[in-house]
Amino acid sequence: MSSDAKKFIIEARKRGFSDLQIRKAFNDKNYPENIVEKAFLELQPKFKSKNQMSVFLSNEILESLEKRAKKNMMTINEQVEDILRRSTISGKNKIQEEKIDDLLLTCFSRARRGRK
């Protein structure tokens, strides 16, 4: 029964519903409160403080993230985590290549030496 509640919570969060709205849905269906709270507790992320960060976003960026998250059926937190994960993975190889290119440019560029 608890696993059904957890599945419902996960799916509802993916669709953009807040925990308050999800709790209200359980309450409206007279679902046992102890099972609901147990499911929420089991779904709480168990991160250490070093895994947390706060980012202040403009309203425009936040709206864009909300649209993208809804389209991908994710929460905003999941969407941001996905973006960071993808940029970190795809950026590892590019960073080294860019450094080599920049090095070659500085060696052979006349503009950087002050010549015309």
Secondary structure as UniProt FT lines:
FT   HELIX           2..14
FT   TURN            15..16
FT   HELIX           19..28
FT   TURN            29..30
FT   HELIX           33..43
FT   HELIX           49..51
FT   HELIX           59..71
FT   TURN            72..73
FT   HELIX           76..108
FT   HELIX           110..113
//
